[in-house]
Amino acid sequence: MPFQIKIAQGLSVVPAASWDACARSTEVGADPFNPFVSHAFLESLEASGCVGKSKGWMPLHVLVEDETGTLVGAAPCYLKSHSMGEYVFDHAWADAFERAGGHYYPKLQVSVPFTPVTGPRLLVAKGAPEDEVRAHLIAGLRVLRERSDASSIHATFLQENDLRAFEAQGFLRRDDQQFHWFNEGYGSFEDFLSALSSRKRKVIRRERRDALANGITIEWVTGTEITEAHWDAFFAFYMDTGSRKWGRPYLNRKFFSLIGERMADRILLVLAKREGRIIAGAINFIGDTRLYGRNWGCIEDHPFLHFEVCYYQAIAFAIAKGLERVEAGAQGEHKLARGYRPVVTSSAHDIANPSLRKAIADYLDHERDYVAEAAEELSSATPFKQREDE
């Protein structure tokens, strides 16, 4: 079947229905709807100016069309002039290559900007030949790398089927680790706590009690309940946290209004109030089977409020809605004590320069062994009941 590869310098020229028809995942065990690869989310990043050439995230999305001109495949791709906002860190690679006289930037990034969430990256429409379309997308990425004089291609937070496709084309695999909460059919938060050791149950109950000790209440806001006033409050939290943690928040106020207009039914705001005033909040995105925790912030510091708003409320919502998993973002071994389990995440990297590729390949061999050992060690340190506790 003949295919044509095209490049879209922005999603505004791609019909939302066509893109979203490719974006639904068919991988076994994956979330069928990952909100971050939806047209609404990605185009909101572009329309708000959070990504673009001036931000070092120039959209160059790879498209595959069949002989009728129907979109059958797509890859969200960006030409980057830096390595910020990715959560798979290659700064050391860039520094080493620059010191050796090379030019690491620009590079191509196949990802969702500012979003360390595993999901589809080689998007294939239902009914299209998956292996063939993925191969054409990867071929398109390599042509794009050559034409843009990029040093490399980086596809991050990959589902297993995309990872296999990239590896089959010679990409290098890199592993890292996150912490996710899994719903084992719990009927309530107390059911979840009953699966933990007695000591861990007591700690969590104390943390939840202390978090709300100063007259703080929690509410869930979603869908048409979300107002611009909610976004004003949340954006103030986001800016405060972002400025303290990484110096320059990536998202602007317009972005939140746009996603509020376009995908409010897929958004959950967990808000903490004291004396009628919103003092803290976290934004979550709702998939078909998973809840994705993203950003949080506060204007008052209270013990354990972060854990309550970001982790415990997410668990409670997932149980109430019958969701299978909560993904609470990158890093954070402190999540382990709160019932989250270690999960390996993977990315794929195609390095044009042979010497740099060899050095990175050697490094990744050792790094994968370390990540696997760490995951095994941490799995044995979960708060769940051991045999002697039963």
N, C-alpha and C positions, 0 to 999 in steps of 0.2 A: 504494500500500500504506500503510495507516494505521500510524503509529508513535506511541509514547508516550514522553515524556521524563521521567526521574525523577532525583532527586539522592540519593546514598548518603553518609551522614555516617560513612563508614568501610567498609572492605572486608570486615569480619567478617560483614556482612549480605548479601554477594554471594557466591554459590557459586563456589568456585575454578575448577571445570571450565567454568562459563559465562564467567567473566572470561578465562581462558586460551584459550578457543576464539576469542575476539575478538583476543587479543594476538599471535597468530602473524602475521608479516608476509608479504604476498604480493608486495611490491614487488620488481621485478627488480633483482638485485644486492645487496639487503639481506639481513641475517641473518634467516632464518625465525624463529629463537627468540632474542629479546633478553631475557636473564635479568632485566633491571631493570624491565620492565613486567609481569613475571609476578606472579600473585596472591601467591605465596610471598614474594617480595622486598618488595613494597609493603605487604602486610599485616604483615610482620615489623617494618617501620618503625613502624607504628601500634601493634601489640601490645607493643612494647618501650618505647613512650613517646618514641621519637626524633622523631616528629611528633605534632602535636595542637594544640589551641587554645592551650595554655600555652606551646608552643614557637614560636608564630607561623606554624604550618603546619596549619591546620584542614582536614581532609579534607572535600571536597564534590565527590565524583566524579559526573560526568554520565553517565547511562545512557540508552540507547535500547532499547526493547522493541518487538517486532512485535505483531500483533493476538492472538497466542497467548500473550503474556507471556514469550516467549523473548528473552533478551538478544542483541541483534544489533550493538550498538555501545557503546563506553565511552571516557571520557577521564579520565585521572588528574588531578585538579584540587584545588587547595588555596587557601583564603583566607588571604592573608599580611598580616602587620602589619609586615614589614621586608623587606629585600632580601638577606639572608644565605643562603648555601648554594645559590646558583643558578648561578654561573659565567658568567652573561650580565649584565653590570653596568649597572644603571640608577640608581645612587645619585645621579648628577648630575641626572638627570631629576627624581627625587624632590625633591632640594634646590631646584632651580629652581622647581618647582611650589609647594612649601611657601613659598618666599620671596615668590611672587606671590599668596599668600593661599589657595591651593588645598590639598586634602587628597589626597595620593598614596596613602596607605594607608587602608583595606585595598585590596589588589589581588588578582586571580586569577592563579594560576600553574599552567599546564598543563605538568607536567614530572615527572621522577623526582627527589625531593629528594636533594640532596648528590651528584648524579651527572651529570657533564658528558659524557654518552654519547648520540650520535644514535640514535634509535629511533622506533618508532611512538608517536604521541600520540593520534590519532583512531583508536581500535581498532575494527575491523569484522570481524564473523564471516564465515567462508568461506561463499560462496553468497549473502550479503546484497548488495543493491544499494549498492556502495561510495559512489558520489557522493551518493546520497540520504541514506545514513546519516551521512556526514561533514557534510553540510549541516545535518542535524538536531542533530548534536552541537555544531556552531558556534552554531546558533540557541539551543540550551540554555545554552551558555556566556554568551551575551549577555543572556539573561533572568536568569541567575544573577548576572551583574554588576550589573544594575539592582536586583534584589531585595536584594543584599548591600551596595549603595551603594559598590561598588568603582570605583576610578578607571579601571581598565584590565584587559586580559587579555594575558598573556604566555605564549606557547607556545614552548618552547625545545628546541634540539637536534632539529630536525625532519627526518624523511625527506622525500624529494622529493614524494611524492604528497600528504602532509599539508600541506607548504608551499604547494603549488599550490592546495589547497582553501582554506587560510586567505587567500592572496592574492586568490583569486576573490571572497572575501567582504569585501575591503577592508582586510585587515590589512597593516601595514607590515612589510617584510622587513628583517632585520638579519643581516649576515654576520660571521663571525669565523673563526678558524683553529686547527686542531690539527695534530698530527703522528702519522701512522699508518705501520705497517710492512706491506708487501705481500709475500705469498708468491708468487714467480714460479716455482713448481714445484721449489723447492730440495729436494734429497734429504738434506742435512745442513747444519749451520752453516757448514762449510767451503765448501760450494757457494755459500751466500749470500756469504761473504767473497770468493769468486772473482769476484763481480760488481762488487766495489769496486775503486777505484784502489789501486795498490800501497801508497802512503803511508797511506791510510785503513785498509787491511788490517793493516798493521804497528801502527798506533795501537790498534786494537781488540784485537788479540792481546796487546799489552802491557798494556792495561787489564785484560783478563780474567786474565792471569797475575798482575798485581800485586794484584788484588782477593782472590785466594786464597792470597797469599804467606805469610800468617801461620798456616798450618795450617787454613784455613777450608774447609769442605765445604758442598755445596749438596744439598738434597733437595727433591723434589716430593711434596706430600701432598695427596690428594684423596679424595673419597668417604668410605667407612667408615673410612679410615685417620685421618681428622681426629678428634682427641679434644678434650675440654675443656681438657686441659693445653696443647694447641696454641693454643686460643683464648685461654687465659690469657696465654701468651707473646706472641701477636700483639697482644692488646689493650694490653699494656704498651707495645709499640712504637708503636701507633697513638696512644695518649694522649700519649706523649712528643713525637712529631712534630706532632700536632695542637696541642698547647699552645704549641709554639715557633713554628709557622707562622701560625696564625690565632687563637690565644688561647683558643678554646673548641671542643674536638672535638664533632662533631655526633652521633656514634654512641655508644651505651652498650654495656656488656658483654652485657646480655641480648639485644641484637640479634644479636650474633655467634652466640650459642647457638641462637637461633631459626633463622637461615639454615643453621646446621650441621645442625639436625634436618630442615629442610624441603627443602633443595636442595644437599646436600653433593656430589652427583655433578656439579654445575655450578660447583664451587668448586675452585680450585687455590691452595694455599699454597706459595710458594717460600720455603724457610727456609734460613738460613745458620747453620752450627754451628761452634764452636771449642771444642776440649777438652770435647766432649760437651754443651755448653751452647748453646741457641739464642740467637743474638746479633742477628739481623736477620730480617726477613720482609716479604713482599709478598702481598697478596691479589689474585687474579684471578678473574674469572667467565668461564665457558666457554659460548659460544653454539653454534649448529649449525655456523657457518662462521668465527667470530671469537673471539679471546681479548681480554678487556677487563681491562686493568690498572687497579686502583683505588688502594688505600692501601698505604703502606709505612712502616717505622720500624726503628730499631736502638737497641741499648744500648751498642754499641761503635763507634767511628769507625775505618774502614779505607779507604784510598784506593780509589776506583772501585767499592766494594762496592754502592753504590746503583745504578750502571749495570749491574752484573752481575745483581743480584737482580731489578731492575725491567724492564730492557730486554733484555739478552742472553739471560737464561733464558726470558723470554717468547717471544722469537724461536725459541729451541731447542725449546720445547714446541709452538709452532705448527707448526714443520716436522715434528716427530715425529708429531703428530696430524693432519697434513694440513689445518690451518686456513688460511683465505685471508688473514686480516688480524689484526694486533695493534693495538688502540687503547689507547694508554698514558695517556689522561687529558688534561686541559686544559693549554694553554700549553707552554712548554719548547722553545725553539729549539735547545737543546743536543742534543735527540733527532735533529736533522738529521744530525749527524756520525756517528750510530750506525745509519744506514740507514733512518730514518723519513722519510716524505715529507710535505710540507704538504698539508692537506685543508681545504677550506672547510666550515664548519658554519653552519647557518642557524636563525633564529628568526623568530617572527611576533608583532606587537604591535598591539593594538586600543586606542586611546586615546579616551576618551569626550569630554574637553574639546577643543573645536575648536582653540583657540589653542595648547595644549600639543601636540596632534597635528601641527599644521603645523610647529612648531619642531622636533619630533623627526623628522618626515619630511625636512626640509631637512638636518638633521644626518646622517641615515642615508644620504642620497644621496652625501654626501662620504665617509662612512666606508666604504661598499661599494667605492667606487673605490680607496681606500687599501688595503683588504684584498685586492682583486684584484691590485693592483700588487705588494704584498708577497709574495703567493703565487707570482706569476710570477718574481719575483726570487729567492725562496728555492728554487724548483724547479730553478733553474740552479746552485744551490750544493750539490746532493746529493753524497754521496761515491762515487756509482756511476761506473764507467769512462766517460770521454769517448772520442770517436773516436780521439784521439791516443794514448790508453792501450791501444787494442786491438792 
